[in-house]
Amino acid sequence: MTDIRKSTPLILITNDDGFDAKGIRTLTQIALQFAKVVVVAPDRPRSGQSGAITPHAPLYITELEKNDRLQSYSVNGTPTDCVKLAMHEILNEKPDLLLSGINHGSNAAISVLYSGTMGAVFEGCVQHIPSIGFSLCSHLPEADFSACDPIVEKITRLALQKTLPEGICLNINIPATEKPKGIKICKQAKGHWTEEFIKKTDENNRPAFFLSGYFQNEDPDDPATDEWALANNYVSIVPCHTDMTATASIPEIEKWLNP
């Protein structure tokens, strides 16, 4: 296992766009201002993997870079696989912070359920690591991430100085604009994806389907939501937790079973 001593903080970084994506390179350079950094990221894009793991195929770790400040590895698995392998096979101590991203594209609203970026964050949260996901609202491979710099720097500094509440992680989305108006702490917008499948024919004349669609925002005028914040040029921060129990509904469900 990697022997990294805590003379300075230790940050674990991953993503779902792959180890060579522009977003993770940006995130790594920012994190190096504050800490020693270990990057463990998928060997290729793994978007939309949520918290998927790889139970029935071998996983391999490839060392990419190793020096006193930065160690970098790729894994032929999902973002959650990367976090698990980092904790059990690469590191010999718990990181002070886990950062995931910077994702190419928004992970606001219901997208948090599908996001590989946030799947890694939830895994970190389960392992009691303060964990934060960053996303830029642009899918362009060469998107301008400069607007992310001051936001990521500020949040990283605060996360190392202060402690996130136990069991709470952060989903941070940044508008693709030169200068956001500010930062808003938000709730997840209500909405759903309207799936559409593009039908084509493959080389064997079999029908093939490609997922498409758009997000339908059910409360576009609610200024408390992340979608409203992003639409109005604010950075959105949504505190999340892994406990999906609808506690307030327990008495109602009990009435179903015991009328």
Buried (B, 14 or more C-beta within 10 A) or exposed (E): EBEBEEEEBBBBBBBBBBBEBBBBBBBBBBBBEBBBBBBBBBBEBBBEBBBBBBEEEEBEBEEBEEEEEBBBBBBBBBBBBBBBBBBEBBBEEBBBBBBBBBBBBBBBBBBBBBBBBBBBBBBBBBBEBBBBBBBBBBEEEEBEBEBBBEBBBEBBEEBBEEEBEEEBBBBBBBBBBEEBEEBBEBBBBBBEBEEEEEEEEEEEEEEEEEEEEEBEBBBEEBEEBBBBBBBBBBBBBBBBEEEEEEEEEEEEEEEEEEE
